[in-house]
Amino acid sequence: MGLTMKERKSVVSEIAKRYKKASKKCHPPC
């Protein structure tokens, strides 16, 4: 699937947000 740079950045930021939320729940990472 071909993503433009803007799309890729937005996807990466979304994943980063989710990862930060998850890391707060279980630290150190599961």
C-alpha positions as CSV (number, residue, x, y, z in Angstrom):
1,M,0.0,0.0,0.0
2,G,1.5,3.3,-1.1
3,L,1.2,6.1,1.5
4,T,2.2,9.7,1.1
5,M,4.5,11.3,3.6
6,K,1.7,13.2,5.2
7,E,-0.4,10.0,5.6
8,R,2.5,8.1,7.0
9,K,3.3,10.8,9.5
10,S,-0.3,10.9,10.7
11,V,-0.5,7.1,11.0
12,V,2.8,7.1,13.0
13,S,1.6,9.8,15.3
14,E,-1.7,7.9,15.9
15,I,0.3,4.7,16.8
16,A,2.6,6.8,19.1
17,K,-0.4,8.2,20.9
18,R,-1.8,4.7,21.5
19,Y,1.5,3.4,22.5
20,K,2.0,6.2,25.1
21,K,-1.5,5.4,26.6
22,A,-0.7,1.7,26.7
23,S,2.7,2.3,28.3
24,K,1.1,4.3,31.1
25,K,-1.1,1.3,31.9
26,C,1.7,-1.3,32.0
27,H,5.3,0.0,32.6
28,P,7.8,-1.5,31.8
29,P,6.4,-2.5,28.3
30,C,4.7,-5.9,28.3
